[in-house]
Amino acid sequence: MKDINTLVSEIILQYSKKSTKNVSQHLIKLQEEVGELAVAYLMSINKKGHSKTKEQIRDNFLEEACDCILIILSLIGKAKYSKKKTIEMLNKKFEKFCRVKVK
């Protein structure tokens, strides 16, 4: 299993450079994947008809979420951000994201 740094590096440095899609096309693909993620979520809360098992629904939600993550990382690479800068920003945003304020 690869760690997050390796995954980010491979996606940014390898896939995004090999892909023939431009930034606009990646954004459109991201919108498609977010739509599929929304459908998977609606299925998980029984707001959309389906014939899948609970496990299949959970797996589908995870699959669509991972598709979104991969497209976003690919988009970052297509926009020519370095691995270093991307990891630094992810760490910065992660720290902010994880702060919990107790009232």
C-alpha positions as CSV (number, residue, x, y, z in Angstrom):
1,M,0.0,0.0,0.0
2,K,1.3,3.4,-0.9
3,D,1.4,6.4,1.4
4,I,-0.3,9.7,0.7
5,N,3.0,11.4,-0.3
6,T,3.7,8.7,-2.9
7,L,0.1,8.8,-4.3
8,V,0.2,12.6,-4.6
9,S,3.6,12.5,-6.3
10,E,2.5,9.8,-8.8
11,I,-0.7,11.5,-9.6
12,I,0.8,15.0,-10.0
13,L,4.0,14.0,-11.7
14,Q,2.9,11.1,-13.8
15,Y,-0.8,10.9,-14.6
16,S,-1.4,14.6,-15.0
17,K,1.5,14.9,-17.4
18,K,0.3,11.9,-19.5
19,S,-3.3,13.0,-19.6
20,T,-4.5,14.7,-22.7
21,K,-7.2,16.5,-20.8
22,N,-6.8,20.2,-20.1
23,V,-7.7,22.0,-16.9
24,S,-11.2,22.8,-18.1
25,Q,-11.8,19.1,-19.0
26,H,-10.6,18.1,-15.6
27,L,-13.0,20.5,-14.0
28,I,-15.9,19.1,-16.0
29,K,-14.9,15.5,-15.1
30,L,-14.8,16.6,-11.4
31,Q,-18.4,17.9,-11.7
32,E,-19.4,14.6,-13.2
33,E,-17.7,12.7,-10.3
34,V,-19.2,14.9,-7.6
35,G,-22.7,14.3,-9.2
36,E,-22.0,10.5,-9.0
37,L,-20.9,10.9,-5.4
38,A,-24.2,12.8,-4.6
39,V,-26.2,10.0,-6.1
40,A,-24.3,7.4,-4.1
41,Y,-25.0,9.4,-0.9
42,L,-28.7,9.7,-1.8
43,M,-28.8,5.9,-2.2
44,S,-27.1,5.5,1.2
45,I,-29.9,7.5,2.9
46,N,-32.6,5.8,0.9
47,K,-33.6,8.9,-1.0
48,K,-32.9,7.3,-4.4
49,G,-34.3,3.9,-5.5
50,H,-31.8,1.1,-6.0
51,S,-31.5,-2.7,-5.8
52,K,-28.0,-2.8,-4.2
53,T,-27.0,-4.2,-0.8
54,K,-25.9,-1.9,2.0
55,E,-22.3,-3.0,1.4
56,Q,-22.5,-2.3,-2.3
57,I,-23.9,1.1,-1.6
58,R,-21.1,1.9,0.9
59,D,-18.5,0.6,-1.5
60,N,-20.0,2.7,-4.3
61,F,-19.9,5.8,-2.1
62,L,-16.2,5.2,-1.3
63,E,-15.4,4.6,-5.0
64,E,-17.0,7.8,-6.0
65,A,-15.3,9.8,-3.2
66,C,-11.9,8.3,-4.3
67,D,-12.7,9.3,-7.9
68,C,-13.2,12.9,-6.8
69,I,-9.9,12.9,-4.8
70,L,-8.0,11.5,-7.8
71,I,-9.5,14.0,-10.2
72,I,-8.7,16.9,-7.9
73,L,-5.1,15.8,-7.5
74,S,-4.8,15.3,-11.2
75,L,-6.2,18.8,-11.7
76,I,-3.6,20.2,-9.3
77,G,-0.9,18.6,-11.5
78,K,-2.4,19.9,-14.7
79,A,-2.3,23.4,-13.2
80,K,1.4,22.8,-12.7
81,Y,1.7,22.9,-9.0
82,S,4.7,21.1,-7.6
83,K,4.4,18.1,-5.3
84,K,6.2,20.1,-2.5
85,K,3.8,23.0,-2.8
86,T,0.8,20.7,-2.9
87,I,1.9,18.7,0.2
88,E,2.6,22.0,2.1
89,M,-0.9,23.3,1.3
90,L,-2.5,20.0,2.1
91,N,-0.8,20.1,5.5
92,K,-1.8,23.7,6.1
93,K,-5.4,23.0,5.2
94,F,-5.5,19.8,7.2
95,E,-4.4,21.6,10.3
96,K,-7.1,24.2,9.8
97,F,-9.7,21.5,9.0
98,C,-8.9,19.5,12.1
99,R,-9.1,22.4,14.6
100,V,-12.1,22.0,16.8
101,K,-13.5,24.9,18.8
102,V,-15.4,23.9,21.9
103,K,-18.0,26.4,23.0
